[in-house]
Amino acid sequence: MSTTLRTALIGIVLILLGGFLANRIQSVSGEVDVSTVRFAGNNGLITHARLYVPNGVTNDNPAPGIVAIHGYINSNETQSGFAIEFARRGYVVLAPDQTGHGYSDAPAFANGFGGMDALAYMQTLPFVDTDNIGLEGHSMGGWSSLVAASVLPDAYKSIVIEGSSTGTFGAPDGTATWPRNLAVVFSAYDEFSQLMWGVEVPTDIRSTDKLKTLFNTDETIEPGKLYGDIDAGTARILYQPPVTHPGDHLSTEAIGYAIDWFDRTLEGGQPIPASDQIWMWKELGTLLALVGMVLLIPAVIPGLAKTAPFQSLQGTPAEPKPIVGGGWWVGALVFMALPVVTLFPFKGFSEAWGWQASAWLPQNITTQVMVWALGVGIISLVLFMLWHTLLNRQTGATARHYGLATSQGFSFSVVVRSLGLALAVVGVLYASLIATAYVFDTDYRFWVFAIKPLSALQLRIALVYAVPFSLFFTVVGILLHGQLRKGDWSFRRELFVNWVLLMGGYAVLLIVQYTPLFLGGSMTIASEPLWTIIAFQFLPLMTIAALVFTVAYRTTGTVYTGAFINGLLVTGVVVASQATHYAF
């Protein structure tokens, strides 16, 4: 059995095992019925949600309910750790996609982020004890929960806000009596402490006037201490688990605090200790499936290249003419540093230019990523052309040495057929994703990174963004294969170098940002919490990109197939995970 076939079989096994494991944990081994629902809210906007109903819950035997709402640029699956544990304890759980997120109607931020529509829908379910409904929301989901609590003040009994705050971004100000029975879970290393509570150091929220007013005390708030009275609806408690803002979703402690609070404030739940948790096995399952999909890549690319439509694309890379000597290290450092040092300033250009969400570019964050990518691509291309013109042309370097032409020269038909091969490769990978979603009701994900099926609208959006992203990856491919590749490298060494070059800069950025935060201060650039968290997604994205580039270039000898595959894959991942801000 060839290495390629063996790798493909391992990938398929991991997809099947991971999907099965994730499905069994999600449904608590069949003890919870998990389904998707759609319902209309204000302005006719349709909300998509995942509904968890424990076995034995009926109209004649209603159970308490919890609405669990995700944060900005996420979807309902992000809350699965909370939802699984709540459902295990007998709660009916509704985990909606916020407006403009996942498969809910756009635009983002409409209808109080969608929380009030979800709470109103929960109130209509005949198998829910409507006198015992809790609200749980992370980050913007906390604001969504608070808006719902203000619009429907008699429709809930208690609330947990994770990494969130009252009186922020449209959420009403908190008082000693509102909202009813509130737990604040704000992690010790939360990146959003300035936005949420007005302090740069997360643990300093304990002494803020905003939190003291909410807790009805003049003293510094003590984590874990109960303030107010549960029976009177004025109970307050602060928890500060030792994790980051997105770390709440991977924290047994953060999830355990939410379990404990609802156990204390809602009636009808089952007394399973908060420390008894299984959700992490679902994370492992979807991670295994994600790794399995990635392992299909080195098999699918050369496999499809051998088929009749794409046989002519097979070729051997030209002997490289890269930067030599110490200059290679300078080029490598520039390659890694340029995207990182420009990330924060370049992503703001679209806002500075007054670009508004439109039918063509409806996702603000995706548009910002696109502007940054094009800016990096243009600068990189200019630097590359200067190097070629002033230095490398003298060595006899041509388009062939940069992966832009075959041994017969440049051909537009090669570009077109490379696009066809890329579409076929992405089609196979996407088919595995669709099959996983259909059979196991899961996708490929771990923590803040997810590869999930596109809705019809998201597919239409992706077709527009795919063009600039593919151009960006074409430039990246030219640099990797034409400027930084050496001819004596083995496949493993080339893959490792490409991985370090593509991913290393973002890893350094995260280390620089988080080191002072973990030492008890704030991030180095404290004004960029959202984009620092977004940078985490570059680690898996660029890992996949490195594999695609290495395999595709060695298979075809040109940059086009790898660039197109990466452009399509990255666009699909980004569009499916981002918020849509334009109302179609």
C-alpha positions as CSV (number, residue, x, y, z in Angstrom):
1,M,0.0,0.0,0.0
2,S,1.4,3.4,-1.0
3,T,2.0,6.2,1.5
4,T,-0.6,8.3,-0.2
5,L,-3.3,5.6,0.0
6,R,-2.4,4.9,3.6
7,T,-2.7,8.5,4.5
8,A,-6.1,8.8,2.8
9,L,-7.4,5.7,4.7
10,I,-6.2,7.1,8.0
11,G,-8.0,10.4,7.2
12,I,-11.2,8.6,6.4
13,V,-11.0,6.5,9.6
14,L,-10.4,9.7,11.7
15,I,-13.4,11.4,10.0
16,L,-15.6,8.5,10.8
17,L,-14.4,7.9,14.4
18,G,-14.4,11.6,15.2
19,G,-17.8,12.2,13.8
20,F,-19.2,9.2,15.6
21,L,-17.6,10.3,18.9
22,A,-18.8,13.9,18.5
23,N,-22.4,12.7,17.7
24,R,-22.6,10.4,20.7
25,I,-21.4,13.0,23.1
26,Q,-23.6,15.7,21.6
27,S,-26.6,13.5,22.1
28,V,-25.3,12.2,25.5
29,S,-25.3,8.6,24.0
30,G,-28.9,9.0,22.8
31,E,-30.3,10.4,26.0
32,V,-30.8,13.8,24.4
33,D,-32.6,14.5,21.2
34,V,-30.7,17.1,19.2
35,S,-32.5,18.8,16.3
36,T,-32.4,22.1,14.4
37,V,-35.3,24.5,14.4
38,R,-36.2,27.7,12.5
39,F,-38.6,30.3,13.8
40,A,-39.6,33.8,12.8
41,G,-38.9,36.8,15.1
42,N,-39.3,40.5,14.9
43,N,-39.3,42.0,11.4
44,G,-39.8,38.5,10.0
45,L,-36.2,37.6,10.5
46,I,-35.7,33.8,10.6
47,T,-33.5,32.4,13.4
48,H,-31.8,29.0,13.1
49,A,-31.1,27.2,16.3
50,R,-30.1,23.9,17.8
51,L,-32.6,22.4,20.2
52,Y,-31.6,19.9,22.9
53,V,-34.5,17.9,24.5
54,P,-33.7,15.3,27.2
55,N,-35.4,12.0,27.0
56,G,-38.6,11.9,29.0
57,V,-39.4,15.5,28.6
58,T,-43.0,15.9,27.2
59,N,-45.9,18.3,27.3
60,D,-47.1,16.4,30.3
61,N,-43.7,16.4,31.9
62,P,-42.1,19.8,31.1
63,A,-38.5,20.6,32.0
64,P,-36.7,23.8,32.8
65,G,-35.1,25.6,29.8
66,I,-31.9,27.5,29.1
67,V,-31.2,29.7,26.1
68,A,-27.5,29.5,25.4
69,I,-26.2,32.3,23.0
70,H,-22.8,32.4,21.3
71,G,-20.7,35.5,20.8
72,Y,-19.7,37.7,17.9
73,I,-18.4,35.9,14.7
74,N,-19.3,32.5,16.0
75,S,-22.3,30.2,15.7
76,N,-24.5,28.0,17.9
77,E,-21.9,25.1,17.9
78,T,-19.5,27.2,19.8
79,Q,-21.9,26.9,22.8
80,S,-22.1,23.1,22.5
81,G,-20.0,22.6,25.7
82,F,-22.5,24.5,27.7
83,A,-25.5,23.1,25.9
84,I,-24.4,19.5,26.3
85,E,-23.8,19.8,30.0
86,F,-27.1,21.7,30.6
87,A,-29.0,19.0,28.6
88,R,-27.3,16.2,30.6
89,R,-28.9,17.8,33.7
90,G,-32.4,17.7,32.3
91,Y,-32.7,21.2,30.9
92,V,-34.2,21.9,27.5
93,V,-31.5,23.9,25.7
94,L,-32.0,26.3,22.8
95,A,-28.7,27.4,21.2
96,P,-29.5,29.9,18.4
97,D,-27.4,31.4,15.7
98,Q,-27.5,35.2,16.4
99,T,-28.9,37.3,13.7
100,G,-26.5,37.5,10.8
101,H,-24.5,34.5,12.1
102,G,-24.5,30.9,11.1
103,Y,-27.7,30.1,9.3
104,S,-29.9,32.9,10.8
105,D,-31.1,35.8,8.6
106,A,-28.9,38.9,8.3
107,P,-28.1,41.5,9.3
108,A,-25.9,41.1,12.4
109,F,-27.0,43.0,15.5
110,A,-30.7,43.1,14.4
111,N,-33.4,42.3,16.9
112,G,-31.2,42.7,19.9
113,F,-28.8,40.2,18.4
114,G,-31.6,37.7,18.2
115,G,-31.8,36.9,21.9
116,M,-35.3,38.2,22.5
117,D,-36.6,36.2,19.6
118,A,-35.0,33.0,21.0
119,L,-36.4,33.7,24.5
120,A,-39.9,34.3,23.1
121,Y,-39.7,31.1,21.1
122,M,-38.6,29.1,24.2
123,Q,-41.7,30.4,25.9
124,T,-43.9,28.8,23.3
125,L,-42.5,25.3,23.7
126,P,-45.2,23.3,25.5
127,F,-42.6,20.9,27.0
128,V,-40.7,23.7,28.7
129,D,-41.5,24.9,32.3
130,T,-41.8,28.5,31.4
131,D,-41.5,29.5,35.1
132,N,-37.9,28.1,35.1
133,I,-36.0,29.5,32.1
134,G,-32.4,30.6,32.3
135,L,-30.4,32.8,29.9
136,E,-26.7,32.1,29.2
137,G,-24.6,34.1,26.8
138,H,-20.9,34.5,26.0
139,S,-19.5,37.9,25.0
140,M,-22.0,39.5,22.6
141,G,-24.3,36.6,23.5
142,G,-24.3,38.1,27.0
143,W,-25.5,41.4,25.6
144,S,-28.1,39.4,23.6
145,S,-29.3,37.7,26.8
146,L,-29.5,41.0,28.7
147,V,-31.5,42.7,25.9
148,A,-33.9,39.7,26.0
149,A,-34.2,40.0,29.8
150,S,-35.1,43.7,29.4
151,V,-37.6,43.2,26.6
152,L,-39.2,40.1,28.3
153,P,-38.6,40.7,32.0
154,D,-41.1,38.0,33.1
155,A,-39.9,35.3,30.7
156,Y,-36.7,34.2,32.6
157,K,-35.7,33.4,36.1
158,S,-31.9,33.7,36.1
159,I,-29.0,34.6,33.9
160,V,-25.3,33.9,33.3
161,I,-23.1,36.3,31.3
162,E,-19.7,34.9,30.3
163,G,-17.0,37.3,29.2
164,S,-19.6,40.0,29.0
165,S,-21.1,43.0,30.8
166,T,-24.2,45.1,31.4
167,G,-24.4,48.6,29.9
168,T,-22.3,47.8,26.9
169,F,-23.1,48.0,23.1
170,G,-26.8,48.3,23.6
171,A,-27.2,46.1,26.6
172,P,-29.0,47.9,29.4
173,D,-27.2,49.2,32.5
174,G,-27.3,46.8,35.5
175,T,-28.8,47.7,38.8
176,A,-29.1,46.1,42.2
177,T,-32.4,44.6,41.1
178,W,-31.9,44.0,37.4
179,P,-31.3,41.6,35.8
180,R,-32.8,38.9,37.9
181,N,-30.4,36.5,39.7
182,L,-27.2,37.3,37.7
183,A,-23.9,35.4,37.6
184,V,-20.9,37.2,36.0
185,V,-18.3,34.8,34.7
186,F,-15.4,37.0,33.7
187,S,-12.1,35.2,33.3
188,A,-8.9,36.3,34.9
189,Y,-7.2,36.8,31.5
190,D,-10.2,38.1,29.5
191,E,-9.0,40.3,26.6
192,F,-12.1,42.5,26.6
193,S,-11.9,43.9,30.2
194,Q,-11.5,47.5,28.8
195,L,-14.5,47.2,26.6
196,M,-16.7,45.4,29.1
197,W,-15.8,47.0,32.4
198,G,-13.4,49.9,31.7
199,V,-10.2,48.4,33.1
200,E,-7.1,47.1,31.4
201,V,-6.4,44.3,33.8
202,P,-9.3,41.8,34.0
203,T,-9.0,41.1,37.7
204,D,-9.5,44.8,38.4
205,I,-13.2,44.6,37.4
206,R,-13.8,43.7,41.1
207,S,-13.2,47.2,42.2
208,T,-15.1,49.1,39.4
209,D,-18.1,51.2,40.2
210,K,-20.0,49.5,37.4
211,L,-19.7,46.1,39.1
212,K,-20.2,47.5,42.6
213,T,-23.5,49.1,41.5
214,L,-24.6,45.9,40.0
215,F,-23.8,44.0,43.2
216,N,-25.2,46.7,45.4
217,T,-22.1,47.1,47.5
218,D,-19.4,49.7,48.1
219,E,-16.8,47.0,48.8
220,T,-14.5,45.3,46.3
221,I,-16.3,42.3,44.9
222,E,-15.1,38.9,46.2
223,P,-15.2,36.1,43.5
224,G,-17.4,33.2,44.6
225,K,-19.3,35.2,47.2
226,L,-23.1,35.3,46.9
227,Y,-24.5,38.8,47.0
228,G,-28.3,39.6,47.3
229,D,-31.0,37.1,47.6
230,I,-32.0,34.3,45.2
231,D,-35.6,34.2,46.3
232,A,-36.0,37.9,45.9
233,G,-34.3,37.8,42.4
234,T,-31.5,40.1,43.5
235,A,-28.7,37.4,43.8
236,R,-25.3,38.3,42.3
237,I,-22.1,36.3,42.0
238,L,-18.7,36.8,40.3
239,Y,-16.5,34.0,39.0
240,Q,-13.1,34.5,37.5
241,P,-11.7,31.2,36.0
242,P,-8.0,31.4,35.0
243,V,-8.6,31.4,31.2
244,T,-9.0,33.9,28.4
245,H,-12.1,35.2,26.7
246,P,-12.4,32.4,24.1
247,G,-11.0,30.1,26.7
248,D,-14.3,30.0,28.5
249,H,-15.4,27.4,25.8
250,L,-12.6,25.1,26.7
251,S,-12.8,25.5,30.5
252,T,-14.5,23.0,32.7
253,E,-14.3,25.7,35.4
254,A,-16.2,28.3,33.4
255,I,-18.8,25.8,32.2
256,G,-19.0,24.4,35.7
257,Y,-19.8,27.8,37.2
258,A,-22.7,28.2,34.8
259,I,-24.0,24.7,35.7
260,D,-23.7,25.6,39.4
261,W,-25.6,28.9,39.1
262,F,-28.6,27.4,37.2
263,D,-28.6,24.5,39.7
264,R,-29.0,27.1,42.5
265,T,-31.5,29.4,40.7
266,L,-33.7,27.1,38.6
267,E,-35.9,24.3,39.7
268,G,-36.2,20.9,38.0
269,G,-32.6,20.1,37.0
270,Q,-30.9,16.9,37.8
271,P,-28.3,17.0,40.6
272,I,-25.2,16.0,38.6
273,P,-22.1,17.6,40.1
274,A,-20.7,20.5,38.1
275,S,-17.4,18.8,38.0
276,D,-18.9,15.9,36.1
277,Q,-18.5,17.0,32.4
278,I,-18.2,15.2,29.1
279,W,-18.3,18.0,26.5
280,M,-14.5,17.8,25.9
281,W,-14.9,14.5,24.2
282,K,-17.1,16.2,21.5
283,E,-14.3,18.7,21.0
284,L,-11.9,15.8,20.6
285,G,-14.2,14.1,18.1
286,T,-14.6,17.2,15.9
287,L,-10.8,17.7,16.1
288,L,-10.1,14.2,14.9
289,A,-12.5,14.7,12.0
290,L,-10.8,18.0,11.2
291,V,-7.4,16.2,11.2
292,G,-8.9,13.5,9.0
293,M,-10.0,16.0,6.4
294,V,-6.6,17.6,6.3
295,L,-5.0,14.2,5.8
296,L,-7.1,13.7,2.7
297,I,-5.3,16.6,1.0
298,P,-2.0,14.9,0.1
299,A,-4.0,12.0,-1.4
300,V,-6.7,13.9,-3.2
301,I,-4.5,16.4,-5.0
302,P,-2.1,13.9,-6.7
303,G,-4.9,11.4,-7.1
304,L,-7.2,13.8,-9.1
305,A,-4.2,15.1,-11.0
306,K,-3.8,11.6,-12.5
307,T,-7.3,11.6,-13.9
308,A,-8.0,12.3,-17.5
309,P,-9.1,16.0,-17.2
310,F,-6.0,17.0,-15.3
311,Q,-3.2,14.7,-16.4
312,S,-1.5,17.4,-18.5
313,L,-1.1,19.5,-15.3
314,Q,1.3,17.0,-13.8
315,G,4.9,18.3,-13.9
316,T,8.2,18.5,-12.1
317,P,9.1,21.8,-10.5
318,A,11.9,23.7,-12.1
319,E,15.3,23.8,-10.4
320,P,14.8,26.8,-8.0
321,K,16.8,30.0,-8.1
322,P,16.1,31.3,-4.6
323,I,17.7,34.0,-2.5
324,V,21.1,32.7,-1.5
325,G,23.3,33.0,1.5
326,G,22.3,35.2,4.5
327,G,19.8,36.9,2.2
328,W,17.5,33.9,2.5
329,W,17.1,34.5,6.2
330,V,16.3,38.2,5.6
331,G,13.7,37.2,3.0
332,A,12.2,34.6,5.3
333,L,11.9,37.1,8.2
334,V,10.3,39.7,5.9
335,F,7.9,37.0,4.6
336,M,6.8,36.1,8.1
337,A,6.8,39.7,9.6
338,L,5.0,41.6,6.9
339,P,1.6,40.0,7.3
340,V,1.8,40.4,11.1
341,V,3.0,44.0,11.4
342,T,0.3,45.1,8.9
343,L,-2.6,43.1,10.3
344,F,-3.9,45.6,12.8
345,P,-3.4,48.8,10.7
346,F,-4.4,47.4,7.3
347,K,-7.6,45.8,8.5
348,G,-8.9,49.2,9.4
349,F,-8.5,50.7,6.0
350,S,-12.0,49.7,4.7
351,E,-13.6,51.5,7.7
352,A,-11.3,54.5,7.2
353,W,-12.4,54.6,3.5
354,G,-16.0,54.6,4.6
355,W,-16.8,51.2,3.0
356,Q,-20.2,50.0,4.2
357,A,-21.6,46.5,4.1
358,S,-23.2,45.9,0.7
359,A,-24.6,43.1,-1.4
360,W,-21.2,42.6,-3.0
361,L,-19.1,42.8,0.2
362,P,-21.7,42.0,3.0
363,Q,-19.3,40.8,5.8
364,N,-17.4,43.6,7.5
365,I,-14.7,41.4,9.1
366,T,-14.2,39.4,5.9
367,T,-13.9,42.6,3.9
368,Q,-11.2,43.8,6.4
369,V,-9.3,40.5,6.0
370,M,-9.6,40.9,2.2
371,V,-8.2,44.5,2.3
372,W,-5.3,43.4,4.5
373,A,-4.5,40.4,2.3
374,L,-4.5,42.5,-0.9
375,G,-2.3,45.1,0.8
376,V,0.2,42.5,1.9
377,G,0.0,40.9,-1.5
378,I,0.8,44.2,-3.4
379,I,3.7,45.0,-1.1
380,S,5.1,41.5,-1.4
381,L,4.8,41.5,-5.2
382,V,6.6,44.9,-5.4
383,L,9.4,43.6,-3.2
384,F,9.6,40.4,-5.2
385,M,9.8,42.3,-8.6
386,L,12.5,44.5,-7.2
387,W,14.5,41.5,-6.2
388,H,14.0,39.8,-9.5
389,T,14.8,42.9,-11.6
390,L,17.9,44.0,-9.6
391,L,19.4,40.7,-8.6
392,N,17.8,37.4,-9.6
393,R,17.3,38.0,-13.3
394,Q,21.0,38.0,-13.7
395,T,21.0,34.3,-12.6
396,G,18.8,33.4,-15.6
397,A,15.6,33.2,-13.4
398,T,12.4,33.2,-15.5
399,A,8.7,32.7,-14.9
400,R,9.3,28.9,-15.0
401,H,11.5,29.1,-12.0
402,Y,8.8,31.0,-10.1
403,G,6.1,28.4,-10.9
404,L,4.3,30.8,-13.3
405,A,5.0,28.7,-16.4
406,T,5.6,25.1,-17.4
407,S,8.6,23.9,-19.5
408,Q,6.5,24.9,-22.6
409,G,6.1,28.4,-21.3
410,F,3.1,30.3,-19.9
411,S,-0.3,29.1,-20.9
412,F,-3.6,30.5,-19.9
413,S,-5.2,27.1,-20.4
414,V,-2.9,25.8,-17.6
415,V,-4.4,28.5,-15.3
416,V,-7.9,27.5,-16.2
417,R,-7.3,23.8,-15.8
418,S,-5.5,24.5,-12.5
419,L,-8.7,26.2,-11.4
420,G,-10.7,23.1,-12.4
421,L,-8.4,20.8,-10.5
422,A,-8.7,23.1,-7.4
423,L,-12.5,23.0,-7.7
424,A,-12.4,19.2,-7.9
425,V,-10.1,18.9,-4.8
426,V,-12.2,21.3,-2.8
427,G,-15.3,19.5,-4.0
428,V,-14.0,16.2,-2.6
429,L,-13.1,17.8,0.8
430,Y,-16.5,19.6,0.9
431,A,-18.3,16.3,0.1
432,S,-16.7,14.8,3.2
433,L,-17.9,17.7,5.2
434,I,-21.4,17.4,3.9
435,A,-21.4,13.7,4.6
436,T,-20.2,14.3,8.1
437,A,-22.9,16.9,8.7
438,Y,-25.6,14.6,7.3
439,V,-24.6,11.4,9.1
440,F,-23.3,12.7,12.4
441,D,-24.8,16.2,12.6
442,T,-21.4,17.7,13.3
443,D,-18.6,19.4,11.3
444,Y,-14.9,19.9,11.4
445,R,-13.8,22.2,14.3
446,F,-11.8,22.8,17.4
447,W,-12.3,25.7,19.8
448,V,-12.5,29.0,17.8
449,F,-11.7,27.3,14.4
450,A,-14.4,25.6,12.4
451,I,-15.0,24.3,8.9
452,K,-18.7,24.1,8.4
453,P,-21.1,23.8,5.4
454,L,-22.0,27.0,3.6
455,S,-25.6,28.1,3.3
456,A,-26.8,29.2,-0.1
457,L,-26.3,32.8,0.8
458,Q,-22.9,32.2,2.2
459,L,-21.9,30.3,-1.0
460,R,-22.9,33.3,-3.1
461,I,-20.9,35.6,-0.7
462,A,-17.9,33.3,-0.9
463,L,-17.8,33.5,-4.7
464,V,-17.0,37.2,-4.5
465,Y,-14.4,37.0,-1.8
466,A,-12.7,34.0,-3.4
467,V,-11.2,36.1,-6.2
468,P,-9.1,38.5,-4.0
469,F,-8.1,35.7,-1.7
470,S,-6.9,33.5,-4.6
471,L,-4.8,36.4,-5.9
472,F,-3.3,36.8,-2.5
473,F,-2.3,33.2,-2.3
474,T,-0.9,33.3,-5.8
475,V,1.6,35.9,-4.7
476,V,2.3,33.9,-1.5
477,G,2.9,30.8,-3.7
478,I,5.4,32.7,-5.9
479,L,7.4,33.8,-2.8
480,L,7.3,30.3,-1.2
481,H,8.3,28.4,-4.4
482,G,10.2,31.0,-6.4
483,Q,12.1,32.9,-3.7
484,L,12.4,30.7,-0.6
485,R,12.4,27.1,-1.9
486,K,15.6,25.2,-2.1
487,G,16.0,22.3,-4.5
488,D,17.7,19.8,-2.2
489,W,14.8,19.7,0.3
490,S,12.9,16.6,1.0
491,F,9.1,16.7,1.0
492,R,9.0,16.7,4.8
493,R,11.6,19.4,5.1
494,E,9.9,21.6,2.5
495,L,6.6,21.1,4.3
496,F,8.1,22.1,7.6
497,V,9.8,25.2,6.3
498,N,6.6,26.3,4.5
499,W,4.6,25.7,7.7
500,V,7.0,27.8,9.8
501,L,7.1,30.6,7.1
502,L,3.3,30.8,6.8
503,M,2.4,30.2,10.5
504,G,5.4,31.4,12.5
505,G,4.7,35.1,12.4
506,Y,1.2,34.7,13.8
507,A,2.5,32.5,16.6
508,V,5.0,35.2,17.5
509,L,2.2,37.8,17.5
510,L,0.1,35.8,19.9
511,I,3.1,35.2,22.2
512,V,3.8,39.0,22.2
513,Q,0.2,39.8,22.9
514,Y,-0.5,37.3,25.6
515,T,2.7,37.2,27.6
516,P,2.1,40.5,29.6
517,L,-1.6,39.5,30.0
518,F,-0.6,36.2,31.5
519,L,1.8,38.0,33.8
520,G,-1.0,40.0,35.3
521,G,-1.2,43.0,33.1
522,S,-2.9,43.7,29.8
523,M,-2.0,42.6,26.2
524,T,0.9,44.5,24.5
525,I,-1.6,46.1,22.1
526,A,-4.6,46.2,24.4
527,S,-6.8,48.0,21.9
528,E,-7.0,44.9,19.6
529,P,-8.7,42.1,21.5
530,L,-11.0,41.0,18.7
531,W,-8.3,40.7,16.1
532,T,-5.9,39.1,18.4
533,I,-8.5,36.3,18.9
534,I,-9.1,36.2,15.2
535,A,-5.3,35.7,14.8
536,F,-5.7,32.3,16.4
537,Q,-7.5,31.1,13.3
538,F,-4.5,31.9,11.2
539,L,-2.6,29.0,12.9
540,P,-4.8,26.2,11.5
541,L,-5.5,28.0,8.3
542,M,-1.8,28.5,7.5
543,T,-1.0,25.0,8.5
544,I,-3.5,23.7,6.0
545,A,-2.2,26.2,3.4
546,A,1.4,25.0,3.9
547,L,0.3,21.4,3.2
548,V,-1.7,22.4,0.1
549,F,1.1,24.5,-1.3
550,T,3.7,21.9,-0.8
551,V,1.7,19.0,-2.3
552,A,0.2,20.9,-5.2
553,Y,3.6,22.4,-6.3
554,R,5.3,19.1,-6.2
555,T,2.5,17.6,-8.2
556,T,2.1,20.3,-10.9
557,G,5.2,22.4,-10.9
558,T,3.2,25.6,-10.9
559,V,1.7,27.8,-8.2
560,Y,-1.8,28.0,-9.6
561,T,-3.4,24.9,-8.2
562,G,-2.2,25.5,-4.7
563,A,-3.2,29.1,-4.8
564,F,-6.7,28.4,-6.0
565,I,-7.2,25.6,-3.5
566,N,-6.1,27.8,-0.6
567,G,-8.2,30.7,-1.9
568,L,-11.3,28.6,-2.1
569,L,-10.7,26.8,1.2
570,V,-9.9,29.9,3.2
571,T,-12.7,31.9,1.7
572,G,-15.2,29.1,2.6
573,V,-13.9,28.9,6.2
574,V,-13.9,32.6,6.8
575,V,-17.3,33.4,5.2
576,A,-19.1,30.5,7.0
577,S,-17.7,31.7,10.4
578,Q,-18.2,35.5,10.0
579,A,-21.2,37.7,10.6
580,T,-23.2,39.1,7.6
581,H,-23.9,42.8,8.1
582,Y,-26.0,43.5,5.0
583,A,-29.7,42.7,5.0
584,F,-30.4,40.8,1.9
